[in-house]
Amino acid sequence: MEYISLKQASELWNISERRIRRLIQENRIEGAIKIGNAWNIPIDTNKPIDKRYKIEEDKFIINISNDFFEELDEKKAILDSKRPLPKETLKSLEENFKLEWTYNSNAIEGNTLTLKETKVVLEGITIGGKTMREHLEAINHKEAIEFLEELINDNSELSEIDIKNIHALVLKGIDDENAGRYRTENVIISGASHIPPESVIVPELMEKLIYRYDEWKERYHPIIVAALLHAEFVKVHPFIDGNGRTARLLMNFEAMKNGYPPIIIKTKQRHKYYDALDKGAMIGNYTDFVRMVAKQAEEMLDLYLKLIK
């Protein structure tokens, strides 16, 4: 098993070494061992939830009837009944969603590669007149999807380390200094009414987000959980750049882990998408965003069912 030092854990988790020693004494860090005078921690150990503060109950507004997901669930049940899907059909579906997802997620953020150009870039060909950043955004996003698939196949529980690793892939070669690291500066979101929290409390808010996410899974439909994970992550805006792409990857971690096809927000929906997120961040009303996510989930289910009849 691979271990990291107390200092490395401190940098990774944004917790003081003194606090980590205390958590070890409280048996809150699984697998920690002492070699000589130094503590060593398994590299895959999740950051412990700091119970020094109270997690307040979420006060979300989600005006959706009890039968809202009935048709969606019926379609998913049909898809599940046909598993395992035909090998070649599944391969073509996966290739298509990786392309569509990568193109749309990047285009929402201003990448000017067309769908066809994105396909060519993912095949290893350079497009003249396009920036290196735009090429890297496409390549990185596909790699981030593949990392996401590995987490799902390993039945991993989402952790802050996973979120940082996903973000590190999104910004690889683009901004290596900030890739996988929480921001240390205050930011604003262009065109949004919501102002993200000060950088000094980002580590605490991300720790709380993971704790709340675990609670959401006990209370809400998986599609609602996927939407909330995306929306509340963006509300914190923990990174200097790449938050939108990372949020959409996290949303699909939850959706795909629960057996849904990837949920792809289209670039043509950008304004409606941003408005729904801003409404949620400002007043906690995520009705519009949940409905949007559910609609896109159903569209993907329809596509899968159409091809495997």
C-alpha positions in Angstrom: 0.0 0.0 0.0 1.2 3.5 -0.9 1.4 6.1 1.9 1.8 9.9 2.2 3.3 11.9 5.0 1.5 14.1 7.4 2.7 17.2 5.5 1.5 15.8 2.2 -1.9 15.0 3.7 -2.0 18.5 5.1 -1.4 20.0 1.7 -3.9 17.6 0.0 -6.7 18.2 2.4 -6.1 21.8 3.4 -6.0 20.9 7.1 -3.2 21.8 9.5 -0.8 19.0 10.5 -1.8 19.7 14.1 -5.4 19.1 13.3 -4.6 15.8 11.4 -2.7 14.5 14.4 -5.8 15.2 16.5 -8.0 13.4 14.0 -5.6 10.4 14.1 -5.9 10.4 17.9 -9.7 10.3 17.6 -9.4 7.3 15.2 -11.0 9.4 12.5 -8.3 8.7 9.8 -8.6 5.1 8.7 -5.3 3.2 8.1 -2.9 5.8 9.6 0.2 4.1 11.0 3.2 5.4 12.9 6.7 4.6 11.7 9.2 5.8 14.1 8.1 9.3 15.0 6.3 10.0 11.8 2.6 9.3 10.9 1.9 7.8 7.5 -1.6 7.8 5.8 -2.8 5.6 3.0 -2.8 7.7 -0.2 -6.4 6.7 -1.0 -7.8 7.6 2.4 -10.7 10.1 2.1 -10.5 13.4 3.9 -12.3 13.1 7.3 -15.4 15.2 7.9 -14.6 17.8 10.5 -17.4 17.6 13.0 -16.3 20.8 14.8 -19.1 22.6 13.0 -22.7 21.8 12.5 -24.0 20.9 9.0 -27.2 22.9 8.6 -30.2 21.3 7.0 -30.5 22.1 3.3 -33.4 24.4 2.5 -33.9 23.8 -1.2 -37.0 24.6 -3.2 -37.8 21.7 -5.7 -41.4 22.0 -6.8 -41.8 18.6 -8.4 -44.6 16.2 -8.0 -44.1 12.7 -6.6 -44.8 11.2 -10.1 -42.5 13.5 -12.0 -39.9 10.8 -12.5 -42.3 8.0 -13.2 -41.9 7.9 -17.0 -38.1 8.4 -16.6 -37.9 5.5 -14.2 -40.0 3.3 -16.5 -37.6 4.0 -19.4 -34.6 3.3 -17.3 -36.2 0.0 -16.2 -36.6 -1.0 -19.8 -33.0 -0.2 -20.5 -31.8 -2.1 -17.5 -33.9 -5.2 -18.6 -31.9 -5.2 -21.9 -28.5 -5.3 -20.2 -25.9 -6.3 -21.2 -26.3 -4.1 -24.3 -25.1 -5.4 -27.6 -21.3 -4.9 -27.8 -21.1 -2.9 -31.0 -24.1 -0.8 -30.2 -22.7 0.0 -26.8 -19.4 1.0 -28.4 -21.0 3.4 -30.8 -23.1 4.9 -28.1 -20.1 5.5 -25.9 -18.1 7.0 -28.7 -21.0 9.3 -29.6 -21.7 10.5 -26.0 -18.0 11.2 -25.3 -17.9 13.4 -28.5 -21.2 15.2 -27.8 -20.4 15.7 -24.1 -16.9 17.0 -24.8 -18.1 19.3 -27.6 -21.0 20.8 -25.7 -19.3 21.1 -22.3 -16.4 23.0 -23.9 -18.6 25.1 -26.2 -20.6 26.3 -23.2 -17.4 27.7 -21.9 -16.4 29.4 -25.1 -14.4 26.8 -27.0 -14.9 27.5 -30.7 -14.2 23.9 -32.0 -17.2 22.6 -33.9 -18.6 19.1 -33.3 -16.7 17.8 -36.4 -13.5 19.6 -35.4 -13.8 18.2 -31.9 -14.1 14.7 -33.4 -10.9 15.2 -35.5 -9.0 16.6 -32.5 -9.9 13.5 -30.4 -8.6 11.4 -33.3 -5.2 13.1 -32.8 -5.3 15.6 -35.7 -4.5 19.3 -35.2 -7.0 21.9 -36.6 -5.4 25.0 -38.2 -6.6 28.4 -36.8 -7.5 26.9 -33.4 -5.6 27.6 -30.2 -3.6 25.0 -28.3 -5.8 25.6 -25.4 -8.9 24.6 -27.4 -7.2 21.4 -28.5 -6.2 20.6 -24.9 -9.7 21.3 -23.6 -11.0 18.6 -26.0 -8.3 16.0 -25.2 -8.4 16.7 -21.5 -12.2 16.4 -21.3 -12.2 13.0 -22.9 -9.5 11.8 -20.5 -11.6 13.2 -17.6 -14.6 11.2 -18.8 -12.4 8.0 -19.0 -11.2 8.7 -15.4 -14.8 9.1 -14.3 -15.7 5.8 -15.9 -12.8 4.1 -13.9 -14.2 5.5 -10.7 -17.7 4.2 -11.5 -16.4 0.8 -12.6 -14.4 0.6 -9.3 -17.6 1.5 -7.4 -15.8 4.4 -5.8 -17.4 6.8 -3.4 -16.9 10.4 -4.5 -14.2 12.2 -2.4 -12.5 15.6 -2.5 -9.4 13.8 -3.9 -11.4 12.5 -6.8 -12.8 16.0 -7.5 -9.3 17.4 -7.5 -8.1 14.7 -9.8 -10.9 15.3 -12.2 -10.2 19.0 -12.2 -6.5 18.4 -12.6 -7.3 16.5 -15.9 -9.6 19.3 -17.1 -6.8 21.9 -16.8 -3.8 19.6 -17.6 -1.3 21.5 -19.7 -3.5 24.6 -19.6 -2.9 25.8 -16.1 -0.8 23.3 -14.2 -0.3 25.7 -11.3 -4.0 25.7 -10.4 -5.0 22.3 -11.7 -6.5 20.2 -8.9 -6.0 23.0 -6.3 -8.6 25.0 -4.6 -8.5 28.7 -5.4 -6.7 31.1 -3.0 -8.3 34.2 -4.6 -11.8 35.6 -4.5 -13.7 35.5 -7.8 -16.9 36.6 -9.5 -18.9 34.7 -12.1 -19.4 36.7 -15.3 -23.0 37.5 -15.9 -24.3 35.9 -12.7 -25.9 37.5 -9.7 -24.4 35.0 -7.3 -21.0 35.9 -5.9 -19.0 32.8 -4.9 -17.8 32.6 -1.2 -14.4 34.0 -0.2 -11.5 31.7 -1.0 -10.5 31.2 2.7 -13.7 29.1 3.4 -13.6 27.1 0.2 -11.9 24.0 1.8 -14.5 24.0 4.6 -17.4 24.3 2.1 -16.1 21.5 -0.1 -15.8 19.3 3.0 -19.4 20.1 3.8 -20.5 19.5 0.2 -19.3 15.9 0.3 -21.1 15.4 3.6 -24.3 16.9 2.3 -24.0 14.9 -0.9 -24.0 11.6 1.1 -27.2 12.8 2.8 -28.9 13.8 -0.4 -28.4 10.2 -1.7 -30.6 9.0 1.2 -33.3 11.6 0.5 -33.6 12.3 -3.2 -34.1 10.7 -6.6 -30.6 10.1 -8.2 -31.4 12.7 -10.9 -32.1 15.3 -8.2 -28.8 14.3 -6.4 -26.9 14.7 -9.7 -28.4 18.1 -10.3 -27.7 19.3 -6.7 -24.1 18.0 -6.8 -23.5 20.0 -10.0 -25.3 23.2 -8.7 -23.9 23.3 -5.2 -20.4 22.7 -6.5 -20.7 25.6 -8.9 -22.1 27.7 -6.1 -18.9 27.2 -4.2 -16.8 27.7 -7.3 -13.8 26.1 -5.7 -11.3 26.4 -8.5 -10.0 29.4 -10.4 -11.0 28.0 -13.8 -12.7 24.8 -15.1 -15.6 24.8 -12.6 -18.3 24.3 -15.2 -16.7 21.4 -16.9 -15.9 19.8 -13.6 -19.5 20.3 -12.3 -20.9 18.6 -15.4 -18.5 15.7 -14.9 -19.6 15.4 -11.3 -23.2 15.5 -12.3 -22.6 12.5 -14.6 -20.6 10.6 -12.0 -23.8 10.4 -10.0 -26.1 9.8 -13.0 -23.9 7.1 -14.6 -23.2 5.4 -11.3 -26.9 4.9 -10.9 -27.3 3.4 -14.4 -28.3 6.4 -16.4 -26.7 7.4 -19.7 -24.6 10.6 -19.5 -26.6 13.8 -19.2 -25.5 16.3 -21.8 -26.4 20.0 -21.4 -26.4 21.4 -25.0 -24.6 24.6 -25.8 -27.8 26.0 -27.3 -29.3 25.8 -23.8 -26.5 27.9 -22.3 -28.6 30.9 -21.2 -31.4 28.8 -19.8 -28.8 26.7 -18.0 -27.0 29.6 -16.5 -30.3 31.3 -15.4 -31.4 28.1 -13.7 -28.1 27.7 -11.8 -28.1 31.4 -10.8 -31.7 31.1 -9.5 -30.7 28.1 -7.4 -27.6 29.9 -6.0 -29.5 33.0 -5.1 -32.7 31.7 -3.6 -32.2 27.9 -3.3 -34.9 27.2 -5.9 -33.5 24.4 -8.1 -36.9 23.4 -9.7 -35.9 24.7 -13.2 -32.5 23.1 -13.0 -33.7 19.7 -11.9 -36.3 19.8 -14.7 -33.7 20.6 -17.2 -31.4 17.8 -16.0 -34.3 15.3 -16.0 -35.3 16.3 -19.5 -31.8 15.7 -20.8 -31.6 12.4 -19.0 -34.8 11.3 -20.7 -33.5 12.3 -24.1 -30.5 10.1 -23.7 -32.6 7.2 -22.5 -34.7 7.6 -25.6 -31.6 7.5 -27.8 -30.3 4.3 -26.1 -33.7 2.6 -26.3 -34.2 3.5 -30.0 -30.9 1.9 -30.9 -31.3 -1.4 -28.9 -34.8 -2.4 -30.0 
